[in-house]
């Protein structure tokens, strides 16, 4: 029995990424190629929230309802290569971190917040690797006092991309997606201790040899919703073995369902709506929406 409704096209732009939904139901999402962040209101009106966006990729809301941005370095010049925050109530725009041990990040990609308010983000390099100043592609934690710690790096993960953290702050999931021939297409699980340090790495799911995961979110039952797959492989490191869609996977690695999405390249997703069961999906030039049975697990809910 299907657990989701048919997909609807919410709006079309250029290369969509990083959706995040606020308490009023507004969807903020990235158009990396055009270097802007767009806003879609519940009534369907679309506007530009920020331009330039400094090549913003992944986004999410923190526990205070402030919008967090991973400013990357893909699709052209002008990338911020940093993590920033916008207070929607005041308009205040803050740089949270732009360097680690004095070295610029590669291209911050995706971001999440645990139940204690700590921020986690990934820093791979999928674009021009000649611009890399930092040799490590890692996962970082930003503590409440602003201190930044690298918590995962090679060889533990090959190239970290999407990530999600449970709101009890006990488990972190990381998408390990390397587009090279034979590269990882895996989802890893880590236990988190009270300080937010990971341990006990476990394989949850392996998409190889198809295109692996990109963005990822969790529902309140702990299931993973992973944006993965491709219709038309772009290079020798990809195959069409994994059709594009949102893959719903249990914490133990059981594939429960796939929400088919008929567009390349599938990138990310976010929960929203008055009950947390509206799912927004970014793919190619399009922002899709659908309804699911189980609400999403988020730091700052737009419902309840």
Beta strands, then each sheet from edge to edge (+ up, - down):
strand 1: 8-12
strand 2: 16-21
strand 3: 27-31
strand 4: 36-40
strand 5: 46-51
strand 6: 56-61
strand 7: 67-71
strand 8: 82-86
strand 9: 93-97
strand 10: 99-100
strand 11: 103-104
strand 12: 111-113
strand 13: 119-123
strand 14: 138-142
strand 15: 148-152
strand 16: 160-165
strand 17: 171-177
strand 18: 185-192
strand 19: 198-206
strand 20: 213-218
strand 21: 224-228
strand 22: 245-249
strand 23: 255-260
strand 24: 266-272
strand 25: 278-283
strand 26: 286-291
sheet 1: 1+ 26- 25+ 24-
sheet 2: 2+ 3- 4+ 5-
sheet 3: 6+ 7- 8+ 9-
sheet 4: 10+ 11-
sheet 5: 12+ 13- 14+ 15-
sheet 6: 16+ 17- 18+ 19-
sheet 7: 20+ 21- 22+ 23-
end
